[in-house]
Amino acid sequence: MKLGKIIIIILSVFIVSCSNNSEKKEEWSKITRESKKINNITYYFSSEIDILRRNYAIKECQNSIIENLKLIKETEFTNEMDIEFVESRKEMLKYTGMGAQGMAFPKRNTLFTLLKDEGSPIKHEVMHMITMYKWGIPSESSTWMNEGLATYAGGSCPGFSLSESYKYFIQSKKVISMKNLAINFYGNPEMIAYTQSAFVCKFLIDNYGLGKFKLLWKNGFNELQSIYGFNNQELEMSLLEFITKKYSTEIEFNWNKFNEGC
């Protein structure tokens, strides 16, 4: 055998040996997500979540859809949608760009939610998906309605009703003007903005129905007068009269606990 061929064989063996050693030194971990499709919705979980907990979360989603449809007087929800369950805000940040409890992306047909035993965001996020599928993505000045309705549906923090919270905002001068709520929703204190918006949404639906509410959702806050027959200041006066009639004196309210969120 010629010397050149011997050298080529030796080099080939050496390269293969180095490659094998390199592969052995690399450490790879396997991350598995498992899915289950039920009707129009596909649910995604980490493989580490036990089946019983998965089924409980799926049932919570199904109940949330039923209850949310009833609240907004809709009859069915057939849109194809993925629901991704994550286990931490860090993981949420990784997938959505925000470390929130939940994120709804109707254009992507995907909802992300923390898997929580208490204070679950599922009903809140499901309402976002349903309303944006049914009514369209709201005008920017209707963001307060989008978040308010979802907060109303998802329920207020335990121990704090919407009306009690609004009463406290009034008596402590923390209430946000409707104009500010409409033009700069996310620039306001989070707990006040979400809770106040939920209270106002409930007030409008209870007193004026869903027809006008949906029109305002689609057309924006500048159309308040043409749709409801009153302007933002008159709405604020109506809210004040309502809450003053319900609570004639100041109430006790644990602001620090409320402001921690739920």
RATAQUI-V522643 format. One line per field, one symbol per residue. psi: psi as a letter, one per 40 degrees, with the letter a starting at -180 (. if undefined). burial: b if it has 9 or more other ideal C-beta (glycine too) atoms within 8 Angstrom, else e. A space follows every 50 residues. Layout:
psi=???
burial=???
This chain:
psi=hidddddddddddddddddddddddhhhihhhiiihhhbehhhhiieehi dddddddddddddddddddddefidihehhihhhhieidddddddeeifi dihhgddefhhhiigidifhedddddddddddddeihiideedddddddd dddeiiihehiddddddddddefeihidddddefdeeihddddddddddd dddddddeidddddddddeideeddddeeiadddddddddddddddgeii ihhgddddeda.
burial=eeeeebeeeeeeeeeeeeeeeeeeeeeeeeeeeeeeeeeebbbbbbeebe eebbeebbebbbebbebbbebbeeeebeeebbbbbbeebebbbeebeeee bbbbbbeebbbbbbbeeeebbbbbbbbbbbbbeeeeebbebbbbbbbbbb bbbbebeeebebbbbbbbbbeeeebbebebbbeebeebeebbbbbbbbbb bbbbbeeeeeebbbbbbbbbbebbeebbeeebeebbebbbebbeeebeee bebeeeebeeee
